Amino acid sequence: MMPGIIKKSILTFLLIGTLSNASIYAQEGIAQKDYRDKDNIATFSIVARDSVTGELGVAVASRFFAVGNVVPWAKAGVGAVATQAFANTSFGWRGLELLEKGVTPEEAATVLLRTDDNPNQRQFGMVSTDGKSISYTGEDCNAWAGGRNGPNYAVQGNILAGEAVVVAMEKAFLETSGTLADRMYAALVAGEENGGDSRGKQSAALLVVKENAGYGGYTDRAIDIRVDDHTEPFKELGRLLDYAQMNYAWNEGWTLFTQKQFQEALPHMERTARLGPEIPEVWFDLAIIRLAAGKKMNR
């Protein structure tokens, strides 16, 4: 048994320590707030479609661990969805199911929100395979929150530095040339350069889908890259994207080659060599495909 006076002293010490910690949390409003808001995925994103290639995609960044594991959803020939804020992740797969049934993004949004238990704190963007889009922001999302959309794209974000973030993202996407991945990445960078997530940066992801564009032609995931936790997630995502675009072209070229479509495979493999000239295996595969296509090898 513990003597009463000692027991009382220990309890007093523990109580004072607890109250002191609570006071610190209340004054600083940091650790306690972060814990409470762990499910609130503050982020900015873009969902988009390339009207020429038929590619669909999502790019997203956040001061949140592994945002790519939550926000981006896409299916070739169907559409793309980014679900965020106090994210209802079922909006991803359910939204795609609705689009696949032929409903418009606006109609899909109505269905999703009608059955949701917290619609005022949801945010999402959606684009369909015909280029129709919607960006929705619940009225109780943390400021600044909002979005913009048009044919083939929707941008949105919450807990942002201001509206300039989504305005810059929209402008960058519309004015940048190149692949869909290039344009979505440019939108993310523009958003960050104009303030981005007001809390800082931590993770980013980029997803592009196209029918049979995955490895060996068996899936639709042409590009699927994620930076889960990094001090410079935008730079790291850009580094990965350079390699991913090379790998995308390589995969398309080699898949066509295995299907004995030699002439069709050649442009993809030549693009691969331009993007990855330092990789010996690229030149080996290019030589094989050029010979199969009846071309001479020139490096």
C-alpha positions as CSV (number, residue, x, y, z in Angstrom):
1,M,0.0,0.0,0.0
2,M,1.2,3.5,-0.8
3,P,1.3,6.0,2.1
4,G,-1.6,8.5,1.8
5,I,0.5,11.6,1.6
6,I,2.8,10.2,-1.1
7,K,-0.2,9.0,-3.1
8,K,-1.8,12.4,-2.8
9,S,1.3,14.2,-4.0
10,I,1.6,12.0,-7.1
11,L,-2.0,12.5,-8.1
12,T,-1.5,16.3,-7.7
13,F,1.6,16.2,-9.8
14,L,-0.2,14.2,-12.6
15,L,-3.2,16.6,-12.5
16,I,-1.0,19.7,-12.8
17,G,0.9,18.1,-15.7
18,T,-2.3,17.3,-17.5
19,L,-3.8,20.7,-17.0
20,S,-0.5,22.3,-18.2
21,N,-0.5,20.3,-21.4
22,A,-4.1,21.1,-22.0
23,S,-3.3,24.8,-21.5
24,I,-0.4,24.6,-24.0
25,Y,-2.6,22.9,-26.6
26,A,-5.3,25.5,-26.1
27,Q,-2.8,28.4,-26.5
28,E,-0.9,26.9,-29.5
29,G,-3.9,25.2,-31.2
30,I,-1.5,23.0,-33.2
31,A,-1.2,19.4,-32.1
32,Q,-4.7,19.1,-30.7
33,K,-6.2,20.6,-33.8
34,D,-4.1,18.4,-36.1
35,Y,-5.4,15.3,-34.3
36,R,-9.0,16.4,-34.6
37,D,-8.7,17.2,-38.3
38,K,-6.9,14.0,-39.3
39,D,-9.8,13.0,-41.5
40,N,-10.1,16.3,-43.2
41,I,-8.1,16.0,-46.4
42,A,-7.3,19.6,-47.3
43,T,-6.0,19.5,-50.8
44,F,-6.2,20.9,-54.3
45,S,-6.8,18.7,-57.4
46,I,-7.7,18.6,-61.0
47,V,-9.7,15.9,-62.9
48,A,-9.3,16.1,-66.7
49,R,-9.8,14.5,-70.1
50,D,-7.7,14.7,-73.3
51,S,-10.2,15.0,-76.1
52,V,-7.7,13.7,-78.7
53,T,-6.2,10.7,-76.9
54,G,-9.2,9.8,-74.8
55,E,-7.0,9.8,-71.7
56,L,-8.6,10.6,-68.3
57,G,-6.8,11.6,-65.2
58,V,-6.5,13.1,-61.8
59,A,-3.6,15.1,-60.2
60,V,-3.7,16.1,-56.5
61,A,-1.5,17.6,-53.8
62,S,-2.0,18.2,-50.1
63,R,-0.5,18.7,-46.6
64,F,-1.7,15.2,-45.8
65,F,0.1,11.9,-45.8
66,A,-0.4,9.7,-48.9
67,V,-3.2,11.8,-50.5
68,G,-2.9,9.6,-53.6
69,N,-4.4,6.7,-51.5
70,V,-7.6,8.6,-51.0
71,V,-8.5,11.3,-53.6
72,P,-7.9,10.1,-57.2
73,W,-10.2,7.7,-59.0
74,A,-10.5,7.0,-62.7
75,K,-11.6,4.4,-65.2
76,A,-10.8,4.4,-68.9
77,G,-13.8,5.1,-71.2
78,V,-15.8,6.2,-68.1
79,G,-14.5,9.2,-66.2
80,A,-12.4,10.6,-63.4
81,V,-13.2,11.7,-59.8
82,A,-11.3,13.5,-57.1
83,T,-13.0,13.3,-53.7
84,Q,-11.6,15.4,-50.8
85,A,-12.2,17.7,-47.8
86,F,-13.9,15.5,-45.2
87,A,-13.7,12.9,-48.0
88,N,-16.3,10.3,-48.6
89,T,-14.1,7.9,-50.5
90,S,-17.1,5.9,-51.8
91,F,-17.8,9.0,-54.1
92,G,-14.8,7.7,-56.1
93,W,-16.0,4.2,-57.1
94,R,-19.7,5.1,-56.9
95,G,-19.2,8.1,-59.0
96,L,-17.5,6.0,-61.7
97,E,-20.3,3.4,-61.5
98,L,-22.9,6.2,-62.1
99,L,-20.9,7.6,-65.0
100,E,-20.6,4.2,-66.5
101,K,-24.4,3.9,-66.5
102,G,-24.6,7.0,-68.7
103,V,-25.6,9.7,-66.2
104,T,-23.9,13.1,-66.4
105,P,-21.5,14.4,-63.8
106,E,-24.2,16.7,-62.5
107,E,-26.7,13.9,-62.2
108,A,-24.1,11.7,-60.5
109,A,-23.4,14.5,-58.0
110,T,-27.0,14.8,-57.1
111,V,-27.3,11.1,-56.4
112,L,-24.1,11.0,-54.3
113,L,-25.1,14.0,-52.2
114,R,-28.7,12.9,-51.7
115,T,-27.6,9.7,-49.9
116,D,-24.7,11.3,-48.0
117,D,-24.7,11.9,-44.3
118,N,-22.5,15.0,-44.4
119,P,-22.9,16.7,-47.8
120,N,-22.0,20.2,-46.6
121,Q,-18.4,19.2,-45.8
122,R,-17.7,17.2,-49.0
123,Q,-15.8,18.4,-52.0
124,F,-15.2,16.7,-55.3
125,G,-14.6,17.1,-59.0
126,M,-15.8,14.8,-61.7
127,V,-15.3,14.6,-65.5
128,S,-16.9,12.1,-67.9
129,T,-15.5,10.5,-71.0
130,D,-17.5,13.0,-73.1
131,G,-15.8,15.9,-71.4
132,K,-18.7,17.0,-69.2
133,S,-17.6,18.1,-65.7
134,I,-18.7,19.4,-62.3
135,S,-16.9,20.8,-59.3
136,Y,-18.8,20.7,-56.0
137,T,-17.8,22.4,-52.7
138,G,-20.0,22.0,-49.6
139,E,-20.9,25.2,-47.8
140,D,-19.1,24.0,-44.6
141,C,-15.8,23.1,-46.2
142,N,-12.9,25.0,-44.5
143,A,-11.9,28.3,-46.2
144,W,-10.7,29.0,-48.6
145,A,-12.6,26.4,-50.5
146,G,-14.1,26.4,-54.1
147,G,-13.5,25.3,-57.6
148,R,-13.8,26.0,-61.3
149,N,-14.8,23.7,-64.2
150,G,-15.3,23.7,-68.0
151,P,-15.2,21.2,-70.9
152,N,-12.8,18.4,-70.1
153,Y,-11.7,19.6,-66.6
154,A,-12.6,20.6,-63.1
155,V,-10.3,22.1,-60.4
156,Q,-11.1,22.4,-56.7
157,G,-9.5,22.8,-53.3
158,N,-10.0,23.6,-49.7
159,I,-8.0,25.2,-46.9
160,L,-6.2,27.0,-49.7
161,A,-4.3,30.3,-49.5
162,G,-7.1,31.8,-51.6
163,E,-9.1,31.7,-54.8
164,A,-6.0,32.5,-56.8
165,V,-4.9,28.9,-56.4
166,V,-7.7,27.4,-58.5
167,V,-7.7,30.3,-60.9
168,A,-4.0,29.7,-61.6
169,M,-4.6,25.9,-61.9
170,E,-7.3,26.4,-64.5
171,K,-5.2,28.9,-66.5
172,A,-2.2,26.6,-66.5
173,F,-4.2,23.6,-67.6
174,L,-5.8,25.4,-70.5
175,E,-2.7,27.2,-71.7
176,T,-0.1,24.4,-71.3
177,S,0.7,22.2,-74.3
178,G,1.8,18.5,-74.2
179,T,0.3,15.4,-72.8
180,L,-2.6,15.2,-70.4
181,A,-0.1,14.4,-67.6
182,D,2.0,17.4,-68.5
183,R,-1.0,19.7,-68.4
184,M,-2.3,18.4,-65.0
185,Y,1.1,18.6,-63.5
186,A,1.4,22.2,-64.7
187,A,-1.9,22.9,-63.0
188,L,-0.6,21.5,-59.7
189,V,2.6,23.5,-59.9
190,A,0.7,26.7,-60.7
191,G,-1.6,26.1,-57.7
192,E,1.4,25.7,-55.4
193,E,3.1,28.8,-56.8
194,N,0.0,30.8,-55.9
195,G,-0.2,29.6,-52.3
196,G,-1.4,26.1,-52.5
197,D,-2.6,24.4,-49.3
198,S,-2.4,27.1,-46.6
199,R,-0.9,24.5,-44.2
200,G,2.0,23.6,-46.4
201,K,2.9,20.6,-48.5
202,Q,3.5,16.9,-48.0
203,S,2.2,14.6,-50.6
204,A,1.1,14.5,-54.3
205,A,-0.2,12.0,-56.9
206,L,-1.0,11.8,-60.6
207,L,-3.1,9.2,-62.3
208,V,-3.8,8.7,-66.0
209,V,-5.9,6.0,-67.5
210,K,-6.5,4.8,-71.1
211,E,-7.9,1.6,-72.3
212,N,-5.3,-1.2,-72.4
213,A,-2.5,1.2,-71.6
214,G,-1.3,-0.6,-68.5
215,Y,1.5,-3.1,-68.3
216,G,1.2,-5.7,-71.1
217,G,-2.1,-4.1,-72.1
218,Y,-4.0,-5.8,-69.3
219,T,-5.1,-2.7,-67.3
220,D,-6.0,0.9,-68.1
221,R,-3.4,2.5,-65.7
222,A,-1.1,4.3,-68.0
223,I,0.5,6.4,-65.3
224,D,0.1,5.9,-61.5
225,I,2.7,7.8,-59.4
226,R,2.5,8.9,-55.8
227,V,4.7,10.9,-53.4
228,D,3.4,10.0,-50.0
229,D,5.6,12.0,-47.7
230,H,8.2,14.4,-48.9
231,T,9.6,17.9,-48.1
232,E,9.4,18.8,-51.8
233,P,6.5,16.7,-53.2
234,F,6.1,18.7,-56.4
235,K,9.7,18.3,-57.5
236,E,9.6,14.6,-56.6
237,L,6.4,14.1,-58.5
238,G,7.9,15.9,-61.5
239,R,10.9,13.6,-61.4
240,L,8.7,10.5,-61.2
241,L,6.5,11.9,-64.0
242,D,9.5,12.2,-66.4
243,Y,10.2,8.5,-65.9
244,A,6.5,7.5,-65.9
245,Q,5.9,9.1,-69.3
246,M,8.9,7.3,-70.7
247,N,7.7,4.1,-69.2
248,Y,4.2,4.7,-70.6
249,A,5.5,5.1,-74.1
250,W,7.8,2.1,-73.7
251,N,4.9,-0.1,-72.5
252,E,2.6,1.0,-75.4
253,G,5.4,0.3,-77.9
254,W,6.3,-3.1,-76.5
255,T,2.7,-4.2,-76.1
256,L,2.0,-3.4,-79.8
257,F,5.2,-5.2,-80.7
258,T,4.0,-8.4,-78.9
259,Q,0.8,-8.1,-80.8
260,K,2.8,-8.0,-84.1
261,Q,1.7,-4.4,-84.8
262,F,5.3,-3.4,-85.7
263,Q,4.6,-0.1,-87.6
264,E,2.2,1.1,-84.9
265,A,4.7,0.2,-82.1
266,L,7.6,2.2,-83.7
267,P,6.5,5.8,-82.9
268,H,5.9,4.9,-79.2
269,M,9.4,3.3,-78.9
270,E,11.0,6.2,-80.6
271,R,9.4,8.5,-78.1
272,T,10.7,6.3,-75.4
273,A,14.2,6.7,-76.7
274,R,13.8,10.5,-76.7
275,L,12.6,10.5,-73.1
276,G,15.1,7.9,-71.8
277,P,18.2,8.1,-73.9
278,E,20.4,7.0,-71.0
279,I,18.7,3.6,-70.6
280,P,20.5,0.8,-72.6
281,E,17.5,-1.5,-72.6
282,V,15.4,1.2,-74.4
283,W,17.8,1.2,-77.4
284,F,17.8,-2.6,-77.5
285,D,14.0,-2.7,-77.7
286,L,14.0,0.1,-80.2
287,A,16.4,-1.8,-82.4
288,I,14.2,-4.9,-82.3
289,I,11.1,-3.0,-83.2
290,R,12.8,-1.0,-86.0
291,L,14.1,-4.2,-87.5
292,A,10.6,-5.8,-87.2
293,A,9.1,-2.7,-88.9
294,G,11.6,-2.9,-91.7
295,K,13.6,0.1,-90.6
296,K,17.4,0.6,-90.2
297,M,18.7,1.5,-86.7
298,N,20.0,5.1,-86.4
299,R,21.0,6.4,-83.0
